[in-house]
Amino acid sequence: MKKQYTVAPVIKNEKMTVTFEDLTSEGMGVAKVEGYPLFVADGLPGERATIKVTKVGKSFGFARIEERLSSSPDRIPTRDVKGTRVGTMPLQNLRYSAQLAFKKNNVEQVMKRIAKMPEVEVKPTIGMENPWGYRNKAQIPVRQKDGKLVTGFFRTNTHELIPMENFQIQDPKIDEAIVKVRDILQEFNVKAYDEKKHTGNIRHIMIRRGYYTGEMMVVLVTRTAKLFPQSKIIPAILEALPEVVSIVQNVNPKQNNVILGDETIVLHGEDVYHDKLMGHTFAISSRSFYQVNPIQTEKLYKLAIEAAQLTGKETVIDAYCGIGTISLSLAEKAKHVYAMEVVPDAVKMAEMNAEANNIDNITFEIGAAEEVMPKWAAEGVKADVLVVDPPRKGLEPAFIEAALEIAPERIVYVSCNPATMARDLQLFHEGGYSVGSIQPVDLFPQTLHVETCVLLSHKKSQASSPSL
C-alpha cells in the first residue's frame, strides 16, 4: 500500500538536486525526498540531476530534469528524440543489456508482489542481436499540415501529431512504404482526416510486411467509402511498391480513437498476405493478430512447444489460438489439438492455414475462451496439455476454474503482461499446480513490454518437470 502524506515534503515548481534510485515499470526514474517518490522522465538509476517538481499528489509526484549532473554507465545516446516524445521508444537511452535486465527485474517484482512467489526463478531475458527495425506492422496516422499530408505519431497523451518518417523500430521497408503511399495520396489530392471537424478522408495508413516472404499489404483507413480517384491511386501504389500483393480500404466513419472500422473493401488482390513462422506458411488478413517481431516470436513459440513436452500421444487445448500460429506446431507433435478463438475472421484464417500446411488433427471453435472452456469442462473434455496466450488482461476467473476442472498435466502460459500473468499463476498454484522457472523474451526492444513463457505442472502428475 502506498504511503499517504498529510503534507507532501515538496511543492510544485520547487527545484532540488536528487539521485535517482530506481526505474518504474513505465521506465521513469525514481527519486525520493524524505521517502516521498518523484517520478522523472529520462532519469536512470545512479544519476544525479537538478529537477523541478511539476505535480504533487498524496502518495507521489512528478518532476522534470532541469540539469543532469552525472550520467549512468548504462546511458547511451538517444537515437531519435522524437521516439521519446511520442512514446514509441521510451528505453532508447538505456544500453540494451540493461534493458534486458530491467525487464527481468520487472518480472521478478510482480512475482514477489502479486504472485507472492519470490522463490520462482526468472531467467535472463532473451534478447535480439540487432534490436532495431524489427516491427512487421505499422499503423500510422495521417494529418494535414500547411496544405500537405504528413505522417507521424502523436505526442504522448496528446492529439498533436509529430511528423516522423523513420520510426527506428519498424522494418525500414515499411517506413519507406508509408512515405510513398502518403505522397501518392497527396499527389491525387486526397484530404487528411480532421478529428475536430470530422472532415477529410484518409485517417491512417497501415502497412504489413512478411519478414520471410517480403509480401506487403497496404490498408488505407478512411472516414468514408469514397476514395477518389481510386483508378489512379491503386496503379500508382503498385508501381511504387512492387512487393504489394494486397490493397485494402477500411472504412471508419466514427468520431473516435479506434483505428479500424467495421467495413473492409478489397481494392487489389485479396485481403491476405503471407509469411512464414516455425516452418509453416500463414495467410494473414488486414484484421488478423500476428506477432510484430517474427525473429523473437519464433524463439518464444519454440520455448512453448518444448515446454509442452509432446510425444505424439497427447490431447492439447490451445486457447486464444488466433490464426493458428502456435496450434499448427502443437498439432505436428500431438495426437489432437482443440483450439478456440473469439474472432470469427481469425478462426477462418486458422482453418485455411491448417489446410494449406496439410495439418488435419486440429478442431477449431469460435467463442470467448472464458465461455468455451467451461462448456468443454461440462462436456467432460479432457486434455493432457493446455496452452494459453491471452491478451494483456490475462485469464478470466471462469476460464481458470474450468481449466482446474479439466486438470491437464501441464499448462504452458505465454504472456504479454507480467502483472496479469503473476495474478493468474497464483490462482493456478492454489489450484494444485507447481510453477516452473519463467523465461522472459524481448519481443519489443526499446519499449517497456516483455513476453514470458512458463510451465505449470500438476502436483499429482509425475510425468513432467516444472521447468523450462
Solvent accessible surface area in square Angstrom, and as a share of the most:
residue,aa,sasa,rsa
1,M,243,1.08
2,K,128,0.54
3,K,136,0.58
4,Q,118,0.53
5,Y,33,0.12
6,T,146,0.85
7,V,124,0.71
8,A,18,0.14
9,P,40,0.25
10,V,4,0.02
11,I,120,0.61
12,K,127,0.54
13,N,92,0.47
14,E,62,0.28
15,K,118,0.50
16,M,33,0.15
17,T,68,0.40
18,V,15,0.08
19,T,64,0.37
20,F,2,0.01
21,E,104,0.46
22,D,74,0.38
23,L,20,0.10
24,T,22,0.13
25,S,65,0.42
26,E,108,0.48
27,G,13,0.13
28,M,50,0.22
29,G,0,0.00
30,V,14,0.08
31,A,0,0.00
32,K,101,0.43
33,V,29,0.17
34,E,146,0.66
35,G,47,0.45
36,Y,0,0.00
37,P,26,0.17
38,L,0,0.00
39,F,38,0.16
40,V,0,0.00
41,A,60,0.46
42,D,55,0.28
43,G,0,0.00
44,L,5,0.03
45,P,54,0.34
46,G,54,0.52
47,E,0,0.00
48,R,111,0.41
49,A,0,0.00
50,T,31,0.18
51,I,0,0.00
52,K,43,0.18
53,V,0,0.00
54,T,45,0.26
55,K,129,0.55
56,V,56,0.32
57,G,32,0.31
58,K,148,0.63
59,S,15,0.09
60,F,64,0.27
61,G,1,0.01
62,F,65,0.27
63,A,8,0.06
64,R,122,0.44
65,I,41,0.21
66,E,73,0.33
67,E,103,0.46
68,R,74,0.27
69,L,77,0.38
70,S,45,0.29
71,S,75,0.48
72,S,13,0.08
73,P,117,0.74
74,D,54,0.28
75,R,46,0.17
76,I,45,0.23
77,P,124,0.78
78,T,65,0.38
79,R,126,0.46
80,D,27,0.14
81,V,79,0.45
82,K,69,0.29
83,G,0,0.00
84,T,62,0.36
85,R,106,0.39
86,V,10,0.06
87,G,38,0.36
88,T,24,0.14
89,M,0,0.00
90,P,40,0.25
91,L,3,0.02
92,Q,2,0.01
93,N,13,0.07
94,L,7,0.03
95,R,105,0.38
96,Y,38,0.15
97,S,72,0.46
98,A,16,0.12
99,Q,1,0.00
100,L,32,0.16
101,A,60,0.47
102,F,16,0.07
103,K,0,0.00
104,K,50,0.21
105,N,58,0.30
106,N,23,0.12
107,V,0,0.00
108,E,47,0.21
109,Q,70,0.31
110,V,13,0.07
111,M,2,0.01
112,K,99,0.42
113,R,147,0.54
114,I,49,0.25
115,A,2,0.01
116,K,134,0.57
117,M,8,0.04
118,P,81,0.51
119,E,127,0.57
120,V,18,0.10
121,E,103,0.46
122,V,8,0.05
123,K,52,0.22
124,P,98,0.62
125,T,12,0.07
126,I,54,0.27
127,G,20,0.19
128,M,16,0.07
129,E,180,0.81
130,N,92,0.47
131,P,16,0.10
132,W,42,0.15
133,G,24,0.23
134,Y,15,0.06
135,R,62,0.23
136,N,7,0.03
137,K,38,0.16
138,A,2,0.02
139,Q,55,0.25
140,I,1,0.01
141,P,3,0.02
142,V,0,0.00
143,R,35,0.13
144,Q,77,0.34
145,K,109,0.46
146,D,139,0.72
147,G,54,0.51
148,K,132,0.56
149,L,9,0.04
150,V,27,0.15
151,T,1,0.01
152,G,0,0.00
153,F,66,0.28
154,F,49,0.20
155,R,86,0.31
156,T,69,0.40
157,N,153,0.78
158,T,56,0.33
159,H,110,0.49
160,E,87,0.39
161,L,26,0.13
162,I,11,0.06
163,P,49,0.31
164,M,6,0.03
165,E,92,0.41
166,N,82,0.42
167,F,6,0.02
168,Q,29,0.13
169,I,10,0.05
170,Q,11,0.05
171,D,20,0.10
172,P,82,0.51
173,K,94,0.40
174,I,0,0.00
175,D,9,0.05
176,E,98,0.44
177,A,0,0.00
178,I,3,0.02
179,V,31,0.18
180,K,89,0.38
181,V,0,0.00
182,R,27,0.10
183,D,67,0.35
184,I,15,0.07
185,L,0,0.00
186,Q,59,0.26
187,E,124,0.56
188,F,46,0.19
189,N,101,0.52
190,V,12,0.07
191,K,102,0.43
192,A,6,0.05
193,Y,7,0.03
194,D,51,0.26
195,E,44,0.20
196,K,183,0.78
197,K,150,0.64
198,H,46,0.21
199,T,65,0.38
200,G,18,0.17
201,N,22,0.11
202,I,0,0.00
203,R,8,0.03
204,H,20,0.09
205,I,0,0.00
206,M,0,0.00
207,I,0,0.00
208,R,3,0.01
209,R,31,0.11
210,G,1,0.01
211,Y,101,0.39
212,Y,104,0.40
213,T,51,0.30
214,G,15,0.14
215,E,44,0.20
216,M,1,0.01
217,M,0,0.00
218,V,0,0.00
219,V,1,0.00
220,L,0,0.00
221,V,0,0.00
222,T,0,0.00
223,R,63,0.23
224,T,43,0.25
225,A,51,0.40
226,K,162,0.69
227,L,12,0.06
228,F,173,0.72
229,P,19,0.12
230,Q,77,0.34
231,S,91,0.59
232,K,119,0.51
233,I,0,0.00
234,I,17,0.09
235,P,71,0.45
236,A,22,0.17
237,I,0,0.00
238,L,53,0.26
239,E,147,0.66
240,A,37,0.28
241,L,13,0.06
242,P,119,0.75
243,E,58,0.26
244,V,9,0.05
245,V,55,0.32
246,S,0,0.00
247,I,0,0.00
248,V,0,0.00
249,Q,1,0.01
250,N,3,0.02
251,V,7,0.04
252,N,2,0.01
253,P,77,0.48
254,K,119,0.50
255,Q,112,0.50
256,N,57,0.29
257,N,119,0.61
258,V,92,0.53
259,I,48,0.24
260,L,40,0.20
261,G,7,0.07
262,D,127,0.66
263,E,84,0.38
264,T,50,0.29
265,I,54,0.27
266,V,68,0.39
267,L,28,0.14
268,H,62,0.28
269,G,50,0.48
270,E,126,0.56
271,D,35,0.18
272,V,24,0.14
273,Y,1,0.00
274,H,68,0.30
275,D,0,0.00
276,K,98,0.42
277,L,3,0.01
278,M,36,0.16
279,G,77,0.74
280,H,9,0.04
281,T,51,0.29
282,F,0,0.00
283,A,8,0.06
284,I,0,0.00
285,S,4,0.03
286,S,5,0.03
287,R,97,0.35
288,S,4,0.02
289,F,137,0.57
290,Y,8,0.03
291,Q,14,0.06
292,V,19,0.11
293,N,0,0.00
294,P,4,0.02
295,I,63,0.32
296,Q,0,0.00
297,T,1,0.00
298,E,32,0.14
299,K,73,0.31
300,L,0,0.00
301,Y,5,0.02
302,K,106,0.45
303,L,32,0.16
304,A,0,0.00
305,I,12,0.06
306,E,121,0.54
307,A,4,0.03
308,A,0,0.00
309,Q,62,0.28
310,L,27,0.13
311,T,103,0.60
312,G,35,0.34
313,K,169,0.71
314,E,16,0.07
315,T,29,0.17
316,V,0,0.00
317,I,0,0.00
318,D,2,0.01
319,A,0,0.00
320,Y,46,0.18
321,C,7,0.04
322,G,12,0.12
323,I,1,0.01
324,G,0,0.00
325,T,16,0.09
326,I,8,0.04
327,S,0,0.00
328,L,0,0.00
329,S,8,0.05
330,L,1,0.00
331,A,4,0.03
332,E,111,0.50
333,K,106,0.45
334,A,9,0.07
335,K,135,0.57
336,H,46,0.21
337,V,0,0.00
338,Y,73,0.28
339,A,0,0.00
340,M,0,0.00
341,E,19,0.09
342,V,85,0.49
343,V,67,0.39
344,P,82,0.52
345,D,47,0.25
346,A,6,0.05
347,V,5,0.03
348,K,126,0.53
349,M,6,0.03
350,A,0,0.00
351,E,88,0.39
352,M,81,0.36
353,N,1,0.01
354,A,7,0.05
355,E,137,0.62
356,A,75,0.58
357,N,31,0.16
358,N,140,0.72
359,I,18,0.09
360,D,136,0.70
361,N,32,0.17
362,I,22,0.11
363,T,61,0.35
364,F,29,0.12
365,E,51,0.23
366,I,93,0.47
367,G,15,0.15
368,A,18,0.14
369,A,6,0.04
370,E,48,0.21
371,E,118,0.53
372,V,5,0.03
373,M,0,0.00
374,P,45,0.29
375,K,88,0.37
376,W,13,0.04
377,A,11,0.08
378,A,88,0.68
379,E,114,0.51
380,G,48,0.46
381,V,37,0.21
382,K,132,0.56
383,A,10,0.08
384,D,47,0.25
385,V,0,0.00
386,L,1,0.00
387,V,0,0.00
388,V,0,0.00
389,D,26,0.13
390,P,6,0.04
391,P,66,0.41
392,R,117,0.43
393,K,118,0.50
394,G,2,0.02
395,L,5,0.02
396,E,53,0.24
397,P,85,0.53
398,A,45,0.35
399,F,0,0.00
400,I,6,0.03
401,E,116,0.52
402,A,4,0.03
403,A,0,0.00
404,L,54,0.27
405,E,112,0.50
406,I,5,0.03
407,A,43,0.33
408,P,1,0.00
409,E,63,0.28
410,R,9,0.03
411,I,0,0.00
412,V,0,0.00
413,Y,1,0.00
414,V,0,0.00
415,S,3,0.02
416,C,28,0.17
417,N,23,0.12
418,P,20,0.13
419,A,37,0.29
420,T,22,0.13
421,M,0,0.00
422,A,0,0.00
423,R,90,0.33
424,D,0,0.00
425,L,0,0.00
426,Q,51,0.23
427,L,67,0.33
428,F,0,0.00
429,H,66,0.29
430,E,124,0.56
431,G,33,0.31
432,G,19,0.19
433,Y,1,0.00
434,S,33,0.21
435,V,21,0.12
436,G,4,0.04
437,S,8,0.05
438,I,0,0.00
439,Q,14,0.06
440,P,0,0.00
441,V,0,0.00
442,D,0,0.00
443,L,0,0.00
444,F,33,0.14
445,P,0,0.00
446,Q,3,0.01
447,T,17,0.10
448,L,43,0.21
449,H,82,0.36
450,V,5,0.03
451,E,3,0.01
452,T,0,0.00
453,C,0,0.00
454,V,0,0.00
455,L,0,0.00
456,L,0,0.00
457,S,4,0.03
458,H,29,0.13
459,K,107,0.45
460,K,174,0.74
461,S,25,0.16
462,Q,166,0.74
463,A,68,0.53
464,S,23,0.15
465,S,65,0.42
466,P,57,0.36
467,S,55,0.36
468,L,52,0.26
